[in-house]
Amino acid sequence: MGKGKRGKHPDAIIIGAGVIGVSCALQLAERGLSVTIIDRQPPCEGASFGNAGVISPWSCVPQSVPGLWRRIPKWLIDPEGPIFIRKGYAASFLPWALRFLAAGKADKVDGIGDAMMALSRNSPSHYRALLSDRTEVELIQDSVYVFAYKQAEQANLDHFGWKMRRQRDVPLSLISAGALKEREPDISDAYQAAILIHEQARALNPSALGKAVAEKAKAHGVQFIQAETKALKSEAGGWLVECQDSEFRANNIVLAAGVWSASLLRPFGYKLPLEAERGYHLLCRNPGVTIHNSLMDVEHMCVASQMQAGIRIAGTAEFAGIEADADNRRAFIFKKALKNLFPAINTEQAEPWMGRRPTFPDSLPCIGPVDGVDGLFAAFGHGHFGLSQAPTTGRIIADCLTGTTPDIDLTPYRTDRFK
């Protein structure tokens, strides 16, 4: 490991040019390593393209928490609910679902929450530091995260998720309908209260933000190759990456290929419970209303954000496997939620999108050396939190490849934790 001579093989090849991969590439290059990124798509065109743009330093509540199982049946029978399992996929999905529910037990969630926050902490300032010399830093806007409730009594800071945040000193406040209306003048009068998470940020264009990191990485000498990785092979003194029509060699491999990472690791004895949690968004151009913060509709479990191109509303979790075609009806369901939030919004110019979130049952990614496989490093599985956790993930990978001890305990993110 560490910086090698700049010969015919780079110090590292990164598989995957999403926001995680490009953050790893930039921070490796800034430490003097030679880096190549391989992806079948241009940078930040996959799951990194279509998220809600939330950059939170306070992410500490896992997707699975105690008592969640009571709500799942209602969600599943609702055709417009936040969770949907495609017909024919239920049997394949069941083992992951059981692990997911087990991860939400009371004796596990605190450790998971701490590990999540360690990756998310200071994420807005980390992005600003990475892009301090680029105009795209202006894509990062200060924000609060507004959780809007139609019934005031439901906005209760004693509920489990809010308790977890309070225990970790997340800056919160509870506001009434009038104060909510002052912050978001276009919101419906039906919303009677909100809980705010302060000291956040939001990206006005998440893909452009990631591409700016990629462009800075290029300026530091990182080479980008557009190709589909078929296999990884360890060989004497390094690694071979087999692509469709070519081969590439490197001293080390960083696997940041999102949902496709698990299949590339399988030949090394790892059968990981990495699920393609398919998320949808709807982008409304010329919406006629303005959103000033990241805004969660708690009833519909979706997030609306003001983007450069219009208003984007994102959410839902569809389980259908990696390769299944998008069902854009899942995206158009958001029209109803948008009209509930903003009665005056124009939804006539609405564009759907679907992306595959790489999600483990415990809401944590795999980061760091892959146990038992020399020169192979994991940086995948960030699920809903990749945008916020990318800068710290990149720093950890740069530490690992330069022989520096990370300032975060990597035990919760070990690749072999599922064995």
URQUIKA-V952651 format. One record per helix or strand. SS is the DSSP state (@ for helix, = for strand). FROM is the first residue (numbers start at 1). LEN is the number of residues. If there is no record, write none. Layout:
SS|FROM|LEN, SS|FROM|LEN
This chain:
=|10|6, @|19|12, =|35|5, =|54|2, @|69|9, =|83|3, @|90|14, @|106|15, @|123|8, @|135|5, =|140|10, @|152|3, @|160|8, =|172|5, @|177|7, =|193|11, @|206|14, =|223|4, =|229|7, =|238|6, =|247|9, @|258|11, =|274|11, =|294|4, =|302|6, =|310|10, @|329|4, @|334|8, =|350|11, =|366|4, =|376|5, =|382|1, @|383|19, @|411|3, @|415|4
